[in-house]
Amino acid sequence: MTVLPLANDLGLEVDAHCSRKGTQCVADTIRNYNGPGNILIAWRHKNMGEIQELLGSYDPLEYPEDRPSSIFIMCTLQFFNYPGTEANSESFHYSQAVKIGTTVKTSGQGGWDESGNITSNIEEQVAIAFENVDKALKEVDSRLSWENVYAVRSYHINVEETFDLVTSKFKKILPNHRPIWTCVEIGKLGIEGMVIEIEVEAYCPF
């Protein structure tokens, strides 16, 4: 069995031969990945009856027979919380980051410390928010950092107070590239005392 990454990086392409051995490879693969939330897309196959039986309630999409011996398996979503954010995850029913194939997205990160406290110092709040973005990324994969970020959205209570602080951080921690950025001023953020919230999207090639 040969395993290759999909072109869209959302799963695995499993090249299974039409022999009995190949069918067993398909069976093992489906058993390994047929978990809650997984999406399975099967090409028509000479052993499709057996594959359909293994898929159970899944209804595989049929594609032209130019690739008769392959199936696609799109991996399930993975959610993450870094240390110090578990209580919020339980109380408010959300996660700090999600991994979808090679894409990682974070929730909005504010300037809270590990105890959930938010400093009234605006410059420190911005710095901690950037650090929390890094924590969220590293919880997904320790090799991730701001260097992998390609999109940023920041929400400000007062743009005039925090805009220059954000751009200064960009220049310091992103010397090698310039991500796309949306900057929005709003009236209120989710936690009292927050002056900024930052969410990002990052590429995870690992």
C-alpha positions in Angstrom: 0.0 0.0 0.0 1.3 3.5 -0.9 0.2 6.5 1.1 0.5 9.9 -0.4 -0.8 13.4 0.7 -3.8 14.8 -1.1 -3.4 17.7 -3.3 -5.7 19.8 -1.1 -3.9 18.5 2.1 -7.2 17.6 3.8 -6.5 14.0 4.1 -4.8 10.9 2.8 -4.9 9.2 -0.6 -4.6 5.5 -0.2 -3.7 3.6 -3.3 -5.1 0.1 -2.8 -4.6 -2.7 -5.3 -7.6 -4.8 -6.4 -6.0 -7.9 -5.0 -7.2 -9.4 -1.7 -4.2 -8.0 0.0 -5.0 -4.5 -1.3 -8.6 -4.8 -0.2 -7.4 -5.7 3.3 -5.3 -2.5 3.2 -8.4 -0.5 2.5 -10.2 -2.3 5.3 -7.5 -1.5 7.8 -7.4 2.1 6.7 -11.1 2.6 7.0 -11.1 1.0 10.5 -8.3 3.3 11.5 -9.9 6.5 10.3 -13.7 5.8 10.4 -14.2 7.9 13.6 -16.7 10.5 14.6 -16.5 13.5 12.2 -14.5 11.8 9.5 -15.5 12.2 5.9 -14.8 9.2 3.7 -15.0 9.5 -0.1 -14.5 6.3 -2.0 -13.8 5.8 -5.7 -15.6 3.1 -7.5 -13.7 -0.1 -7.1 -13.9 -3.7 -8.2 -14.2 -4.5 -4.5 -16.6 -1.7 -3.8 -19.1 -4.0 -2.2 -16.7 -4.9 0.6 -15.6 -1.2 1.0 -19.3 -0.1 1.2 -19.9 -2.7 3.9 -16.9 -1.4 5.8 -18.1 2.2 5.4 -21.4 1.3 7.1 -23.7 4.3 7.2 -21.3 6.5 5.1 -22.6 7.1 1.5 -19.4 7.5 -0.6 -19.5 9.8 -3.5 -19.0 8.2 -6.9 -16.4 9.6 -9.2 -15.4 8.6 -12.8 -13.5 5.4 -13.0 -10.3 6.9 -14.1 -9.0 6.2 -10.6 -10.7 2.9 -9.8 -8.4 1.7 -7.0 -8.2 4.7 -4.6 -10.1 6.1 -1.8 -9.9 9.5 -0.1 -10.1 9.9 3.6 -10.5 13.4 5.0 -9.2 13.6 8.5 -11.5 14.8 11.3 -11.3 18.2 12.8 -8.9 18.5 15.8 -9.6 21.0 18.6 -7.0 22.3 21.1 -6.8 24.3 24.4 -3.5 25.4 25.9 -2.8 25.3 29.7 -4.8 28.0 31.6 -7.7 28.1 29.1 -9.4 24.8 30.1 -11.9 26.5 32.5 -13.1 28.9 29.7 -13.4 25.9 27.4 -15.7 24.1 29.9 -17.7 27.2 30.9 -18.2 28.7 27.5 -18.0 25.6 25.3 -15.3 26.6 22.8 -11.7 25.9 21.9 -8.7 28.0 21.4 -7.6 26.4 18.1 -8.7 24.0 15.4 -6.6 22.1 12.9 -8.2 21.3 9.5 -5.7 19.5 7.3 -2.7 21.8 7.0 -4.7 24.9 8.2 -4.8 26.0 11.8 -7.2 28.7 13.0 -7.3 30.3 16.5 -10.0 31.8 18.5 -9.6 35.4 19.4 -6.7 35.7 21.9 -6.7 38.4 24.5 -4.2 39.7 27.0 -5.0 37.2 29.8 -2.5 35.5 31.9 -2.5 31.8 33.0 -5.0 32.6 35.8 -7.3 34.4 33.4 -6.4 37.9 34.7 -6.2 40.8 32.4 -3.7 43.7 33.1 -4.9 47.3 32.7 -1.6 48.1 31.1 -2.4 48.4 27.4 1.1 47.7 26.0 1.4 44.6 28.2 -2.1 43.4 27.1 -1.1 43.6 23.4 2.2 41.8 24.1 0.4 39.0 26.1 -2.2 38.7 23.3 0.5 38.0 20.8 2.1 35.5 23.3 -1.3 33.7 23.6 -1.6 33.4 19.9 1.8 31.6 19.9 0.6 29.4 22.8 -2.5 28.4 20.8 -0.4 27.6 17.7 2.2 25.6 19.7 -0.6 23.5 21.4 -1.5 22.3 17.9 2.2 21.6 17.0 5.2 22.7 18.9 7.0 23.6 15.7 4.3 26.2 14.8 4.9 29.9 15.5 4.0 33.3 14.1 6.3 32.5 11.2 3.5 30.2 9.9 0.7 32.8 10.2 -0.6 34.1 6.9 -3.8 35.9 8.1 -4.5 38.1 11.1 -7.7 39.7 12.4 -7.5 42.1 15.3 -10.4 43.7 17.2 -9.7 46.9 19.1 -11.6 48.9 21.7 -9.6 52.0 20.7 -7.6 51.6 17.5 -5.6 54.8 18.1 -4.3 53.4 21.3 -3.3 49.9 20.1 -2.7 50.2 16.3 1.0 51.2 16.5 1.6 48.6 19.2 0.4 45.9 16.9 2.4 47.0 13.9 5.5 47.2 16.1 4.9 43.6 17.2 4.4 42.5 13.5 7.8 44.0 12.5 9.5 42.4 15.5 8.1 38.8 15.3 7.5 38.6 11.5 10.7 39.8 9.9 10.5 37.4 7.0 6.9 37.9 5.7 3.9 40.1 5.9 0.6 38.3 6.6 -2.8 39.7 5.4 -4.4 41.7 8.2 -7.9 43.0 9.0 -8.1 45.6 11.8 -11.5 46.4 13.3 -12.5 48.9 16.1 -15.5 47.7 18.1 -17.4 48.8 21.2 -16.9 45.9 23.5 -14.9 42.6 23.8 -15.9 39.4 25.5 -14.1 39.9 28.8 -14.3 43.1 30.9 -11.1 45.1 30.6 -9.9 43.6 27.3 -8.7 46.3 24.8 -7.6 43.9 22.0 -8.4 40.5 20.7 -6.3 38.7 17.9 -7.2 35.7 15.8 -5.0 34.1 13.2 -4.8 31.5 10.5 -1.6 29.6 10.0 -0.2 27.0 7.6 0.9 23.8 9.3 3.1 21.7 6.9 4.1 19.2 9.6 
